[in-house]
């Protein structure tokens, strides 16, 4: 829309007003039209925010909380049938059918001149480790007495708690008054494994805490110093009618070493399994430890 004005000379001129500059925040559109923006911009924080706590899940009941595992389990392998749901060390033997005992040999032990106590790994074959066993004994006994020495074997479960203790006194095995004996302790004594007096064959009797016979163990008919590397021990019921379990010393192609394999029924009582596990360790010390020591020299 134009306007007519008259200048100082009296001549008429047309004047057309110009549109005011559009604000930067106005949307483009036709002339003399203004678009309204109803959107709200979110606030922008320019200060640094420090997180002082992490989001926490809902509070758990005290009964459902588990103690964290303090021991290193980097070399442990898990399977769908996990044994790590147990609450106590004895419960780790609840449903197992086979236990494999393998000695742990460290490089520092091979390079040193000292003779430290033995260490073992007890696990389900090609599955998780459920116990770590460490020997406590005198160095002079390990050097001089060999398998006749007395020692204490402590078994720790994956939570680092003491599950079982196997105790053996100094014994010779060649005299009726000094036969080999191992006691199994879990808080209280739950039984013992005692050698029978025989001339050639390896024979043992397993007793419970009340000195009641649980089973018998029979091995090859050879002297202990002449035991085969591949040997099998039969575990016979208390009434001597049938075999209930077995212990086998064999070559493991996966571990590339000799191992002891204990085979038991899954529904066997935990105390009996613990006694047979102690018997398996006794076989390791009496018959197979010297074979490993002689081969490593």
KOLPA-368317 format. One record per residue: z, y, x of N, C-alpha, C in turn; residue number from 1. Coordinates in pm, whole numbers. Atoms other than C-alpha are relative to their C-alpha. Layout:
<sites>
n.up, n.north, n.east, ca.up, ca.north, ca.east, c.up, c.north, c.east, k
Z, Y, X, Z, Y, X, Z, Y, X, NUM .
...
</sites>
This chain:
<sites>
n.up, n.north, n.east, ca.up, ca.north, ca.east, c.up, c.north, c.east, k
0, -118, 86, 0, 0, 0, 0, 123, 89, 1 .
16, -120, -85, -113, 335, 154, 51, 123, -71, 2 .
-48, -128, 51, 22, 685, 109, -88, 113, 56, 3 .
79, -117, -43, -165, 1016, 129, 96, 110, 44, 4 .
-78, -111, -53, -17, 1289, 343, -92, 113, 41, 5 .
78, -119, -38, -132, 1637, 431, 57, 52, 130, 6 .
-46, -48, -129, -116, 1750, 791, 9, 151, 2, 7 .
-18, -147, -11, -64, 2096, 922, -127, 76, -26, 8 .
129, -68, 21, -440, 2184, 897, -46, -8, -142, 9 .
35, 12, 140, -448, 2087, 533, -91, -115, -31, 10 .
84, 117, 23, -652, 1770, 577, 87, -117, -44, 11 .
-73, 118, 53, -549, 1461, 385, -19, -120, 92, 12 .
5, 124, -82, -467, 1143, 582, 72, -112, -74, 13 .
-63, 119, 59, -386, 792, 473, 96, -63, 101, 14 .
-105, 61, -87, -73, 629, 610, 39, -137, -58, 15 .
-33, 138, 43, -14, 254, 589, 125, -45, 72, 16 .
-124, 44, -69, 344, 136, 658, -17, -139, 59, 17 .
4, 132, -68, 382, -158, 899, 124, -79, -35, 18 .
-114, 88, 31, 603, -461, 835, 97, -2, 116, 19 .
-105, 8, -103, 931, -475, 1019, -8, -133, 73, 20 .
8, 128, -76, 949, -737, 1294, 93, -105, -61, 21 .
-75, 111, 59, 1062, -1077, 1172, 106, -49, 98, 22 .
-108, 52, -84, 1391, -1207, 1299, -38, -136, 56, 23 .
36, 127, -64, 1375, -1500, 1532, 42, -120, -80, 24 .
-50, 116, 72, 1575, -1720, 1301, -59, -14, -137, 25 .
63, 11, 131, 1354, -1658, 998, -122, -89, 11, 26 .
113, 91, 1, 1099, -1918, 904, -126, 77, -30, 27 .
126, -70, 27, 732, -1812, 904, -39, -14, -145, 28 .
44, 4, 138, 578, -1727, 565, -83, 120, -33, 29 .
81, -117, 38, 377, -1476, 369, 77, 128, 20, 30 .
-63, -130, -18, 445, -1108, 407, 94, 29, -114, 31 .
-100, -45, 96, 746, -962, 232, 69, -117, -70, 32 .
-71, 115, 56, 875, -1316, 165, 96, -51, 105, 33 .
-105, 45, -94, 1193, -1451, 322, 49, -136, -45, 34 .
-49, 134, 30, 1290, -1818, 341, 145, -11, 46, 35 .
-142, 17, -31, 1654, -1901, 330, 25, -141, 51, 36 .
-34, 130, -59, 1789, -2184, 546, 144, -33, -35, 37 .
-135, 38, 44, 2084, -2356, 381, 66, -102, 93, 38 .
-59, 102, -88, 2141, -2614, 666, 108, 62, 87, 39 .
-113, -44, -81, 2461, -2594, 872, -9, -67, 135, 40 .
6, 56, -134, 2446, -2641, 1246, 136, -59, 37, 41 .
-128, 59, -41, 2711, -2880, 1388, 63, 81, 112, 42 .
-66, -74, -108, 2973, -2729, 1617, -27, -63, 135, 43 .
25, 46, -136, 2912, -2757, 1988, 123, 31, 83, 44 .
-119, -16, -83, 3208, -2818, 2218, -45, 21, 144, 45 .
37, -33, -138, 3173, -2662, 2558, 108, -35, 100, 46 .
-109, 34, -92, 3510, -2768, 2701, -3, -149, 30, 47 .
-5, 140, -39, 3564, -3097, 2887, 108, -72, -79, 48 .
-95, 81, 77, 3730, -3368, 2678, 46, -116, 87, 49 .
-57, 106, -82, 3962, -3606, 2864, 52, -110, -91, 50 .
-46, 115, 78, 4010, -3955, 2718, 124, -57, 68, 51 .
-127, 47, -58, 4369, -4058, 2773, 38, -138, -51, 52 .
-32, 133, 52, 4369, -4386, 2573, -126, -62, -54, 53 .
113, 75, 50, 4123, -4655, 2479, 27, -46, -142, 54 .
-23, 54, 135, 4067, -4774, 2122, 63, -138, 8, 55 .
-74, 125, 1, 4302, -5060, 2047, -28, -75, -129, 56 .
14, 78, 123, 4252, -5350, 1804, 128, 0, -79, 57 .
-118, 8, 83, 4492, -5420, 1529, 109, -78, 72, 58 .
-114, 63, -65, 4837, -5522, 1640, 5, -148, -35, 59 .
-10, 143, 19, 4876, -5895, 1690, 145, -39, -15, 60 .
-135, 53, 13, 5176, -6099, 1599, 47, -48, 136, 61 .
-56, 42, -127, 5409, -6183, 1882, -26, -147, 26, 62 .
19, 144, -18, 5362, -6555, 1819, -141, -34, 44, 63 .
138, 30, -34, 4984, -6531, 1863, -43, 55, 135, 64 .
33, -55, -130, 4996, -6344, 2193, 15, -107, 107, 65 .
-3, 95, -109, 4916, -6553, 2499, 29, 72, 131, 66 .
-25, -57, -132, 5036, -6493, 2849, -130, -1, 80, 67 .
124, -2, -77, 4747, -6381, 3074, 5, -96, 117, 68 .
10, 96, -109, 4626, -6619, 3341, 9, 75, 133, 69 .
-13, -77, -124, 4753, -6490, 3678, -70, -63, 119, 70 .
59, 68, -114, 4576, -6747, 3900, -150, 19, -2, 71 .
144, -17, -13, 4220, -6728, 4026, -71, -119, -62, 72 .
73, 108, 68, 3989, -6930, 3802, -150, 20, 15, 73 .
142, -29, -16, 3653, -6817, 3941, -82, -127, 17, 74 .
74, 124, -19, 3557, -7173, 4035, 17, -100, -111, 75 .
-24, 92, 110, 3666, -7327, 3710, -116, 7, -97, 76 .
112, 9, 92, 3398, -7445, 3468, 53, -34, -137, 77 .
-43, 23, 137, 3448, -7433, 3092, -101, -85, -74, 78 .
84, 82, 85, 3310, -7675, 2837, 35, 29, -144, 79 .
-36, -22, 140, 3296, -7667, 2457, 133, -62, -38, 80 .
-128, 62, 29, 3593, -7902, 2455, 104, 57, 95, 81 .
-88, -72, -91, 3839, -7661, 2606, 142, -53, -7, 82 .
-140, 38, -8, 4184, -7757, 2727, 91, 122, 10, 83 .
-77, -121, -26, 4295, -7395, 2758, 70, 54, -123, 84 .
-68, -44, 120, 4433, -7371, 2406, 144, -50, -7, 85 .
-135, 53, 1, 4755, -7548, 2500, 100, 111, 29, 86 .
-105, -100, -18, 5083, -7357, 2503, 92, -36, 115, 87 .
-86, 44, -108, 5271, -7567, 2759, -80, -89, 94, 88 .
71, 80, -98, 5175, -7756, 3070, -23, -143, -43, 89 .
15, 139, 44, 5234, -8096, 2912, -109, -15, -104, 90 .
100, 9, 105, 4996, -8014, 2627, -141, -7, 54, 91 .
133, 9, -57, 4702, -7999, 2865, -46, -145, 12, 92 .
35, 142, -4, 4712, -8381, 2873, -19, -58, -138, 93 .
-4, 52, 137, 4705, -8410, 2495, -118, -85, -38, 94 .
118, 69, 50, 4347, -8517, 2427, -95, -47, 109, 95 .
91, 41, -108, 4202, -8599, 2769, -10, -152, 7, 96 .
24, 143, -18, 4053, -8941, 2835, -21, -36, 147, 97 .
21, 24, -142, 3971, -8903, 3204, 51, 120, 80, 98 .
-48, -102, -92, 4130, -8712, 3489, -50, -34, 139, 99 .
56, 18, -133, 3972, -8664, 3828, 85, 77, 100, 100 .
-82, -61, -105, 4179, -8594, 4140, -86, 17, 124, 101 .
82, -32, -117, 3998, -8423, 4424, 80, 87, 95, 102 .
-73, -77, -101, 4152, -8296, 4746, -73, 129, 32, 103 .
55, -131, -37, 4100, -7929, 4832, 16, 17, 150, 104 .
0, -18, -146, 4004, -7881, 5196, -55, 138, 29, 105 .
41, -136, -34, 3988, -7522, 5322, -45, 7, 145, 106 .
53, -15, -136, 3801, -7405, 5630, 109, 38, 99, 107 .
-109, -38, -90, 4114, -7248, 5777, 84, -121, 40, 108 .
-75, 121, -32, 4284, -7587, 5758, -72, -83, 104, 109 .
77, 78, -97, 4002, -7756, 5949, 2, 62, 139, 110 .
5, -68, -129, 4003, -7493, 6223, 137, 12, 65, 111 .
-134, -16, -56, 4380, -7476, 6267, 49, -132, 57, 112 .
-60, 119, -62, 4584, -7717, 6476, 117, -53, -81, 113 .
-114, 44, 80, 4866, -7738, 6223, -46, -97, -108, 114 .
26, 99, 105, 4889, -8002, 5952, 71, 43, -127, 115 .
-68, -47, 122, 4967, -7826, 5622, 4, -108, -106, 116 .
-8, 95, 111, 5058, -8005, 5303, -130, -7, -77, 117 .
124, 22, 74, 4782, -8148, 5089, -2, 84, -128, 118 .
23, -70, 126, 4636, -7962, 4793, -108, -74, -78, 119 .
92, 77, 84, 4455, -8121, 4501, -37, 81, -124, 120 .
47, -55, 127, 4257, -8023, 4196, -9, -114, -101, 121 .
4, 99, 108, 4314, -8221, 3875, -82, 60, -113, 122 .
89, -56, 100, 4035, -8172, 3626, -62, -110, -84, 123 .
84, 88, 78, 3833, -8331, 3351, -132, -13, 76, 124 .
121, 17, -81, 3524, -8482, 3523, -111, 98, -37, 125 .
105, -100, 15, 3265, -8205, 3569, 30, 98, -112, 126 .
-45, -95, 102, 3465, -7977, 3345, 110, 86, 59, 127 .
-98, -96, -47, 3763, -7744, 3365, 113, -64, 79, 128 .
-117, 41, -76, 4049, -7770, 3611, 124, 28, -84, 129 .
-119, -18, 84, 4376, -7825, 3426, 128, 4, 82, 130 .
-118, -7, -86, 4619, -7862, 3719, -44, 26, 143, 131 .
12, -15, -144, 4647, -7749, 4079, 128, -54, 63, 132 .
-115, 68, -61, 4875, -7967, 4293, 12, 42, 146, 133 .
-27, -38, -139, 5036, -7859, 4620, 121, -78, 50, 134 .
-106, 82, -60, 5252, -8069, 4852, 99, 86, 76, 135 .
-107, -63, -77, 5584, -7954, 4991, 70, -110, 79, 136 .
-61, 101, -87, 5705, -8159, 5289, 15, 57, 139, 137 .
-20, -43, -137, 5814, -8131, 5649, -121, -33, 86, 138 .
118, 23, -84, 5543, -8096, 5911, 18, -120, 91, 139 .
-23, 115, -88, 5705, -8352, 6138, -16, -131, -76, 140 .
21, 121, 79, 5703, -8605, 5854, -149, -27, -20, 141 .
144, 20, 18, 5333, -8546, 5793, -66, -51, 128, 142 .
61, 41, -126, 5257, -8594, 6163, 45, -139, 44, 143 .
-55, 125, -53, 5481, -8896, 6229, 4, -111, -105, 144 .
-21, 105, 99, 5556, -9084, 5907, -125, -31, -82, 145 .
122, 27, 75, 5218, -9049, 5737, 27, -25, -147, 146 .
-17, 32, 143, 5211, -9218, 5395, 142, -39, -35, 147 .
-140, 36, 26, 5576, -9321, 5434, 89, 122, -16, 148 .
-81, -122, 4, 5693, -8960, 5431, 47, 29, -142, 149 .
-44, -51, 129, 5889, -8800, 5152, -61, 137, -26, 150 .
63, -128, 34, 5737, -8507, 4967, 26, 31, -146, 151 .
-4, -47, 139, 5740, -8304, 4647, -136, 59, -33, 152 .
132, -45, 42, 5414, -8245, 4463, 16, 80, -128, 153 .
-13, -90, 115, 5412, -7946, 4227, -136, 19, -66, 154 .
122, -17, 77, 5148, -7930, 3953, 12, 125, -86, 155 .
2, -124, 76, 5067, -7586, 3812, -115, -3, -100, 156 .
105, -7, 102, 4874, -7536, 3488, -78, 130, 17, 157 .
82, -121, -18, 4607, -7261, 3444, 75, 131, -22, 158 .
-78, -123, 18, 4875, -7010, 3338, 93, 28, 118, 159 .
-87, -17, -115, 5055, -7054, 3671, 139, -57, -18, 160 .
-131, 58, 26, 5352, -7233, 3513, 8, -141, 58, 161 .
-22, 135, -53, 5501, -7549, 3664, -3, -100, -114, 162 .
15, 100, 105, 5389, -7843, 3451, 76, -128, 33, 163 .
-65, 125, -42, 5507, -8151, 3646, 40, 11, 146, 164 .
-42, 14, -139, 5685, -8236, 3967, 9, -147, 33, 165 .
-3, 139, -46, 5625, -8564, 4150, 79, -4, 131, 166 .
-86, 9, -117, 5892, -8662, 4402, -4, -141, 58, 167 .
0, 128, -72, 5873, -8937, 4664, 93, 11, 118, 168 .
-92, 4, -113, 6147, -9026, 4909, -64, -74, 117, 169 .
48, 73, -117, 6098, -9162, 5259, 14, -149, -25, 170 .
0, 145, 27, 6004, -9529, 5221, -106, -65, 87, 171 .
89, 70, -92, 5830, -9794, 5428, -93, -96, -73, 172 .
85, 90, 77, 5696, -10040, 5171, -4, -142, 51, 173 .
5, 135, -56, 5724, -10340, 5402, 133, -72, -11, 174 .
-132, 60, 14, 6092, -10402, 5333, 42, 4, -146, 175 .
-42, 0, 141, 6242, -10504, 4996, 97, 113, -34, 176 .
-97, -106, 26, 6510, -10238, 5034, -60, 140, 19, 177 .
63, -131, -25, 6262, -9958, 5119, -139, 4, -61, 178 .
129, -2, 68, 5982, -9995, 4865, -34, 141, -46, 179 .
46, -132, 40, 5774, -9699, 4762, 36, 27, -146, 180 .
-39, -41, 136, 5888, -9506, 4456, -33, 148, -19, 181 .
29, -139, 35, 5772, -9188, 4286, 62, 31, -135, 182 .
-66, -45, 123, 5968, -8998, 4021, -78, 116, -60, 183 .
74, -104, 72, 5796, -8782, 3758, 100, 84, -78, 184 .
-95, -92, 62, 5987, -8474, 3640, -78, 105, -78, 185 .
51, -109, 83, 5900, -8237, 3356, 121, 60, -71, 186 .
-132, -50, 41, 6215, -8027, 3306, 105, -106, 26, 187 .
-87, 115, -26, 6393, -8365, 3297, -86, -115, 51, 188 .
72, 118, -49, 6302, -8698, 3454, -55, -79, -118, 189 .
63, 75, 110, 6053, -8880, 3230, -35, -142, 41, 190 .
26, 136, -42, 6010, -9194, 3440, -27, -9, 148, 191 .
26, 25, -142, 5917, -9347, 3774, -104, -110, 15, 192 .
95, 105, -38, 5659, -9565, 3946, 56, -67, 124, 193 .
-67, 71, -108, 5805, -9833, 4172, -86, -117, 46, 194 .
78, 108, -59, 5638, -10074, 4409, 73, -132, -16, 195 .
-55, 135, 8, 5689, -10445, 4355, -7, -66, 137, 196 .
-7, 67, -130, 5783, -10666, 4649, -103, -114, 3, 197 .
105, 101, -19, 5464, -10858, 4737, -46, 3, 145, 198 .
42, 9, -139, 5312, -10971, 5064, -138, 63, 23, 199 .
136, -48, -22, 4946, -10884, 5018, -44, 97, -109, 200 .
57, -80, 109, 4850, -10750, 4676, 83, 126, -24, 201 .
-67, -124, 39, 4934, -10400, 4558, 41, -10, -146, 202 .
-54, 17, 134, 5158, -10417, 4253, 111, 103, -23, 203 .
-97, -103, 35, 5363, -10149, 4077, 44, -19, -145, 204 .
-53, -1, 136, 5580, -10116, 3768, 34, 143, -38, 205 .
-25, -135, 51, 5600, -9800, 3558, 115, -7, -99, 206 .
-118, -4, 86, 5936, -9721, 3396, 9, 137, -67, 207 .
-28, -128, 65, 6035, -9455, 3145, 138, 49, 42, 208 .
-128, -58, -41, 6351, -9242, 3163, 118, -92, -23, 209 .
-109, 94, 29, 6565, -9525, 3020, -18, -133, 73, 210 .
27, 119, -80, 6433, -9779, 3275, -66, -111, -82, 211 .
77, 97, 78, 6223, -9951, 3010, -141, -9, 58, 212 .
132, 20, -60, 5899, -10103, 3138, -108, 56, -93, 213 .
110, -58, 77, 5596, -9905, 3024, -128, -79, 23, 214 .
121, 75, -33, 5317, -10091, 3205, 8, -48, 144, 215 .
12, 51, -137, 5213, -10269, 3524, -133, 48, 59, 216 .
121, -40, -71, 4958, -10167, 3786, -29, -104, 108, 217 .
41, 101, -97, 4765, -10425, 3989, -127, 47, 70, 218 .
115, -41, -79, 4523, -10350, 4272, -60, -117, 75, 219 .
65, 106, -78, 4306, -10546, 4518, 102, -76, 85, 220 .
-88, 86, -79, 4464, -10833, 4709, -27, 20, 150, 221 .
17, -32, -142, 4455, -10665, 5050, 123, 78, 46, 222 .
-107, -83, -55, 4703, -10500, 5282, -34, 148, -20, 223 .
22, -142, 25, 4750, -10129, 5234, -84, 65, 109, 224 .
78, -57, -109, 4600, -10055, 5576, -145, -43, -3, 225 .
137, 52, 9, 4287, -10251, 5482, -62, 25, -137, 226 .
49, -26, 136, 4226, -10102, 5137, -147, 43, 4, 227 .
141, -37, 9, 3862, -10069, 5034, -14, 147, -40, 228 .
26, -137, 43, 3712, -9725, 4996, -35, 6, -148, 229 .
31, 11, 143, 3573, -9831, 4658, 92, -106, -58, 230 .
-101, 91, 53, 3872, -9984, 4484, 34, 36, -143, 231 .
-38, -22, 139, 3992, -10026, 4128, 136, -65, -26, 232 .
-133, 47, 38, 4344, -10067, 3990, 4, -16, -152, 233 .
-13, 27, 143, 4409, -10223, 3651, 141, 34, -46, 234 .
-129, -35, 60, 4688, -10089, 3431, 17, -86, -124, 235 .
-21, 102, 103, 4824, -10366, 3209, 120, 40, -86, 236 .
-108, -32, 94, 5048, -10331, 2903, 130, -67, 42, 237 .
-132, 53, -37, 5420, -10408, 2921, 13, -148, -32, 238 .
-5, 142, 33, 5368, -10747, 2752, -105, -81, 74, 239 .
101, 66, -85, 5088, -10831, 3002, -109, -71, -81, 240 .
101, 63, 85, 4839, -10907, 2724, -137, 66, 12, 241 .
129, -68, -3, 4567, -10644, 2771, 8, 121, 93, 242 .
10, -117, -87, 4448, -10361, 2992, -2, 126, -84, 243 .
-9, -124, 77, 4534, -10011, 2870, -62, 119, 73, 244 .
56, -112, -76, 4398, -9789, 3151, -47, -53, 135, 245 .
48, 40, -132, 4248, -9793, 3499, 0, 120, 94, 246 .
11, -100, -106, 4244, -9604, 3828, -107, -49, 96, 247 .
113, 39, -84, 3927, -9606, 4038, -20, 104, 110, 248 .
34, -84, -115, 3859, -9467, 4384, -147, -22, 31, 249 .
146, 17, -12, 3485, -9404, 4411, -61, 124, 62, 250 .
75, -111, -58, 3221, -9182, 4567, -61, 84, -111, 251 .
54, -92, 99, 3133, -8876, 4362, -124, 67, 59, 252 .
126, -54, -52, 2767, -8780, 4410, -10, 151, -21, 253 .
3, -144, 23, 2828, -8431, 4270, 90, 74, 100, 254 .
-93, -63, -94, 3131, -8348, 4486, -26, -40, 144, 255 .
29, 52, -134, 2993, -8545, 4784, 129, -36, 74, 256 .
-128, 41, -58, 3337, -8689, 4845, 58, -111, -87, 257 .
-70, 103, 77, 3562, -8974, 4737, 104, 67, -90, 258 .
-96, -54, 96, 3770, -8899, 4428, 69, -116, -72, 259 .
-74, 96, 82, 4027, -9079, 4217, -21, 34, -147, 260 .
29, -20, 142, 3943, -9126, 3850, 98, -83, -83, 261 .
-94, 64, 92, 4214, -9204, 3594, -61, 0, -139, 262 .
56, 15, 135, 4086, -9337, 3260, 108, -54, -92, 263 .
-105, 37, 95, 4328, -9355, 2965, -52, 21, -142, 264 .
37, -28, 139, 4301, -9368, 2584, 37, 143, -38, 265 .
-27, -139, 40, 4286, -9026, 2419, 130, 12, -78, 266 .
-120, -5, 83, 4573, -9113, 2184, 125, -49, 71, 267 .
-118, 43, -75, 4810, -9224, 2460, 102, 113, 5, 268 .
-105, -100, -4, 5145, -9045, 2471, -10, 83, 128, 269 .
10, -91, -113, 5162, -8744, 2698, 90, -45, 115, 270 .
-91, 45, -105, 5461, -8884, 2888, -59, -116, 79, 271 .
62, 113, -69, 5273, -9206, 2965, -116, 48, 87, 272 .
108, -56, -81, 4971, -9007, 3082, 55, 68, 125, 273 .
-60, -65, -117, 5197, -8804, 3310, 48, -103, 101, 274 .
-45, 105, -91, 5347, -9121, 3455, -118, -64, 72, 275 .
117, 59, -63, 5002, -9268, 3518, -67, 98, 96, 276 .
51, -100, -94, 4893, -8941, 3678, 81, -1, 129, 277 .
-83, 13, -119, 5189, -8968, 3912, -30, -126, 78, 278 .
37, 124, -67, 5093, -9328, 3986, -132, 16, 75, 279 .
128, -23, -67, 4741, -9213, 4071, 20, 76, 130, 280 .
-30, -73, -124, 4878, -8965, 4324, 68, -91, 101, 281 .
-64, 94, -92, 5094, -9241, 4470, -104, -90, 67, 282 .
109, 79, -59, 4780, -9455, 4521, -75, 81, 105, 283 .
71, -87, -94, 4614, -9160, 4692, 74, 7, 133, 284 .
-76, -13, -124, 4894, -9123, 4947, 15, -133, 72, 285 .
-28, 129, -65, 4954, -9493, 5011, -125, -65, 55, 286 .
117, 82, -34, 4599, -9628, 5032, -121, 79, 48, 287 .
126, -69, -27, 4336, -9356, 5065, 13, 124, 87, 288 .
-16, -121, -80, 4486, -9061, 5251, -34, -26, 146, 289 .
28, 29, -141, 4463, -9231, 5590, -149, -22, 24, 290 .
145, 15, -15, 4096, -9313, 5524, -67, 135, 18, 291 .
58, -134, -14, 4017, -8943, 5482, 38, 63, 133, 292 .
-42, -58, -127, 4221, -8847, 5786, -77, -61, 117, 293 .
73, 66, -109, 4045, -9106, 6005, -146, 41, 2, 294 .
140, -40, 5, 3699, -9000, 5884, -21, 144, 43, 295 .
12, -141, -37, 3771, -8630, 5951, 21, 24, 148, 296 .
-26, -18, -144, 3864, -8688, 6314, -130, -16, 80, 297 .
</sites>
